[in-house]
């Protein structure tokens, strides 16, 4: 089971994408390389408001790239969705 499933998250928002990139100090090109999602697609998705509108394969590829780098996705639980960076010992 993917770690996002444990939190019940099945969507990825553009805000989460930008925040995760900021925490990792990744530019869009790095995210494209790490996720194998085209740079053009990332540039199209990030300006969207709310949950990104993309096919499941693309969303899963982005999520895997972020999670393998230590990003944890935080669900909407009254406080809003978010992301956090795990301590390196948690995923290295």
C-alpha positions in Angstrom: 0.0 0.0 0.0 1.4 3.4 -0.9 2.0 5.8 1.9 -0.6 8.2 0.5 -3.2 5.5 1.0 -2.5 5.3 4.7 -3.6 9.0 4.9 -6.6 8.4 2.6 -5.2 10.9 0.0 -6.1 10.2 -3.6 -5.7 13.7 -5.0 -2.6 15.9 -5.5 -3.1 19.6 -5.5 -1.0 22.1 -7.4 -0.2 23.8 -4.1 1.1 20.6 -2.8 3.3 20.2 -5.9 4.8 23.6 -5.5 5.3 23.2 -1.7 6.9 19.8 -2.1 9.3 21.2 -4.8 10.2 24.1 -2.5 10.9 21.8 0.4 13.2 19.7 -1.8 14.7 22.7 -3.5 13.7 21.2 -6.9 13.0 23.2 -9.9 10.4 22.0 -12.4 13.1 20.4 -14.6 14.3 18.3 -11.6 10.8 17.2 -10.9 10.3 16.2 -14.6 13.5 14.2 -14.4 12.7 12.5 -11.1 9.1 11.7 -12.1 9.5 11.0 -15.8 6.7 13.4 -16.4 7.3 15.9 -19.2 8.4 19.4 -18.2 5.5 20.8 -20.4 3.0 18.7 -18.4 4.4 20.0 -15.1 4.3 23.6 -16.3 0.6 23.0 -17.3 -0.4 21.4 -14.0 1.2 23.7 -11.5 -0.8 26.9 -12.3 -4.1 25.0 -11.8 -6.2 25.7 -8.7 -7.0 22.9 -6.4 -6.6 19.2 -7.3 -4.6 18.8 -10.5 -6.4 17.6 -13.5 -4.3 14.8 -15.0 -4.5 11.1 -15.7 -3.9 8.7 -12.8 -0.5 7.5 -14.3 0.8 11.1 -14.2 -0.4 11.8 -10.7 1.0 8.5 -9.4 4.4 9.3 -11.1 4.6 12.7 -9.4 3.6 11.3 -6.1 6.1 8.5 -6.2 8.9 11.0 -7.1 8.0 13.2 -4.2 7.6 10.4 -1.7 10.8 8.7 -2.7 12.6 12.0 -1.9 11.0 12.1 1.6 7.8 14.1 1.0 4.7 13.1 3.1 1.3 14.3 1.9 -1.0 15.6 4.7 -4.7 15.1 4.1 -7.5 17.6 4.5 -8.5 17.2 8.1 -10.1 20.5 8.9 -6.7 22.3 8.7 -6.1 22.0 4.9 -4.0 19.8 2.8 -0.2 20.1 3.0 3.1 18.4 2.7 6.1 17.9 5.0 9.6 16.6 4.5 10.5 13.5 6.5 13.6 13.3 8.5 16.3 11.8 6.3 16.6 8.8 8.5 13.0 7.9 7.8 13.6 7.2 4.2 17.3 6.7 3.6 
